[in-house]
Amino acid sequence: MGGKLLEKEIATPSSPTILKDDGSGEHSYAIIGVGPAGNRTKPSPAVKAAGLATIRWDSVAGADAYIIVRDGKEIAGPLRAEGSQKEWKDRRK
């Protein structure tokens, strides 16, 4: 008989930190962690910025990529970044 493979749930990321913004108008930012098999976390609690922002967040055990959520919409990712703290800068496209 075969066994079951249990996937460990990835913890929801903490809110990102706003490092700076351009003052162009309020936005909210959150992070979604993505595991190696593509499984996703719930979005982190959102934080508000006064414009397009540069954000930083901590690694989440089990996540190897991250999706950036601005104003409730996924706008970037999955992003892979080395180190325990990640940074990303929002730019108008």
C-alpha positions as YAML, in Angstrom:
chain: A
units: angstrom
residues:
- id: 1
  name: MET
  ca: [0.00, 0.00, 0.00]
- id: 2
  name: GLY
  ca: [1.13, 3.50, -0.77]
- id: 3
  name: GLY
  ca: [1.41, 6.35, 1.64]
- id: 4
  name: LYS
  ca: [0.12, 9.87, 1.40]
- id: 5
  name: LEU
  ca: [2.27, 12.85, 0.66]
- id: 6
  name: LEU
  ca: [1.31, 15.65, 3.00]
- id: 7
  name: GLU
  ca: [1.99, 19.17, 1.87]
- id: 8
  name: LYS
  ca: [2.88, 21.49, 4.71]
- id: 9
  name: GLU
  ca: [0.98, 24.75, 4.51]
- id: 10
  name: ILE
  ca: [3.13, 27.84, 4.07]
- id: 11
  name: ALA
  ca: [2.55, 30.52, 6.69]
- id: 12
  name: THR
  ca: [0.92, 33.77, 5.57]
- id: 13
  name: PRO
  ca: [3.61, 36.46, 5.13]
- id: 14
  name: SER
  ca: [3.79, 39.41, 7.50]
- id: 15
  name: SER
  ca: [2.86, 42.83, 6.13]
- id: 16
  name: PRO
  ca: [5.55, 44.40, 3.97]
- id: 17
  name: THR
  ca: [7.33, 47.53, 5.19]
- id: 18
  name: ILE
  ca: [7.05, 50.74, 3.15]
- id: 19
  name: LEU
  ca: [10.59, 52.09, 2.71]
- id: 20
  name: LYS
  ca: [9.56, 55.12, 0.63]
- id: 21
  name: ASP
  ca: [6.91, 56.28, -1.81]
- id: 22
  name: ASP
  ca: [6.61, 58.92, -4.52]
- id: 23
  name: GLY
  ca: [3.56, 60.72, -3.09]
- id: 24
  name: SER
  ca: [1.52, 60.18, -6.27]
- id: 25
  name: GLY
  ca: [-1.63, 58.93, -4.52]
- id: 26
  name: GLU
  ca: [-2.58, 56.31, -1.93]
- id: 27
  name: HIS
  ca: [-1.99, 52.60, -2.64]
- id: 28
  name: SER
  ca: [-2.07, 49.48, -0.50]
- id: 29
  name: TYR
  ca: [0.48, 46.66, -0.75]
- id: 30
  name: ALA
  ca: [0.47, 43.01, 0.32]
- id: 31
  name: ILE
  ca: [2.59, 39.92, -0.39]
- id: 32
  name: ILE
  ca: [1.64, 36.35, -1.36]
- id: 33
  name: GLY
  ca: [4.16, 33.55, -0.79]
- id: 34
  name: VAL
  ca: [4.48, 30.81, -3.45]
- id: 35
  name: GLY
  ca: [5.86, 27.34, -2.66]
- id: 36
  name: PRO
  ca: [7.96, 25.14, -4.99]
- id: 37
  name: ALA
  ca: [4.85, 23.25, -6.14]
- id: 38
  name: GLY
  ca: [3.03, 26.51, -6.93]
- id: 39
  name: ASN
  ca: [0.86, 26.49, -3.81]
- id: 40
  name: ARG
  ca: [0.07, 30.01, -2.56]
- id: 41
  name: THR
  ca: [-0.43, 31.60, 0.81]
- id: 42
  name: LYS
  ca: [-3.20, 34.00, 1.65]
- id: 43
  name: PRO
  ca: [-2.15, 37.63, 1.06]
- id: 44
  name: SER
  ca: [-0.37, 39.31, 3.94]
- id: 45
  name: PRO
  ca: [-2.19, 42.09, 5.76]
- id: 46
  name: ALA
  ca: [-2.04, 45.16, 3.49]
- id: 47
  name: VAL
  ca: [-0.11, 48.33, 4.30]
- id: 48
  name: LYS
  ca: [-0.84, 51.79, 2.88]
- id: 49
  name: ALA
  ca: [1.57, 54.10, 1.12]
- id: 50
  name: ALA
  ca: [1.08, 57.68, -0.11]
- id: 51
  name: GLY
  ca: [2.21, 56.72, -3.63]
- id: 52
  name: LEU
  ca: [4.03, 54.09, -5.66]
- id: 53
  name: ALA
  ca: [6.29, 52.50, -3.07]
- id: 54
  name: THR
  ca: [9.48, 50.63, -2.46]
- id: 55
  name: ILE
  ca: [8.63, 47.76, -0.11]
- id: 56
  name: ARG
  ca: [10.61, 45.24, 1.93]
- id: 57
  name: TRP
  ca: [9.44, 41.96, 3.44]
- id: 58
  name: ASP
  ca: [10.86, 39.00, 5.31]
- id: 59
  name: SER
  ca: [11.23, 35.49, 3.91]
- id: 60
  name: VAL
  ca: [8.56, 32.94, 4.73]
- id: 61
  name: ALA
  ca: [9.59, 29.35, 5.44]
- id: 62
  name: GLY
  ca: [8.50, 27.16, 2.53]
- id: 63
  name: ALA
  ca: [8.03, 30.00, 0.04]
- id: 64
  name: ASP
  ca: [10.55, 30.29, -2.77]
- id: 65
  name: ALA
  ca: [8.85, 33.11, -4.68]
- id: 66
  name: TYR
  ca: [6.53, 36.03, -3.94]
- id: 67
  name: ILE
  ca: [3.70, 37.88, -5.66]
- id: 68
  name: ILE
  ca: [3.17, 41.60, -5.07]
- id: 69
  name: VAL
  ca: [-0.42, 42.77, -4.60]
- id: 70
  name: ARG
  ca: [-1.25, 46.46, -5.09]
- id: 71
  name: ASP
  ca: [-4.75, 47.71, -4.33]
- id: 72
  name: GLY
  ca: [-6.05, 44.12, -4.23]
- id: 73
  name: LYS
  ca: [-4.64, 43.12, -7.66]
- id: 74
  name: GLU
  ca: [-1.62, 40.94, -8.38]
- id: 75
  name: ILE
  ca: [0.84, 43.19, -10.23]
- id: 76
  name: ALA
  ca: [4.22, 41.44, -10.12]
- id: 77
  name: GLY
  ca: [5.61, 37.96, -9.69]
- id: 78
  name: PRO
  ca: [6.23, 35.32, -8.94]
- id: 79
  name: LEU
  ca: [9.50, 36.99, -7.96]
- id: 80
  name: ARG
  ca: [12.47, 35.01, -6.69]
- id: 81
  name: ALA
  ca: [14.95, 36.87, -4.50]
- id: 82
  name: GLU
  ca: [17.87, 35.76, -2.36]
- id: 83
  name: GLY
  ca: [18.41, 36.69, 1.28]
- id: 84
  name: SER
  ca: [16.15, 36.85, 4.30]
- id: 85
  name: GLN
  ca: [14.76, 40.29, 3.41]
- id: 86
  name: LYS
  ca: [13.35, 41.09, -0.02]
- id: 87
  name: GLU
  ca: [12.91, 44.50, -1.67]
- id: 88
  name: TRP
  ca: [10.83, 45.60, -4.63]
- id: 89
  name: LYS
  ca: [10.15, 49.02, -6.19]
- id: 90
  name: ASP
  ca: [6.80, 49.83, -7.81]
- id: 91
  name: ARG
  ca: [7.06, 51.75, -11.07]
- id: 92
  name: ARG
  ca: [4.34, 53.18, -13.24]
- id: 93
  name: LYS
  ca: [4.08, 51.31, -16.53]
...
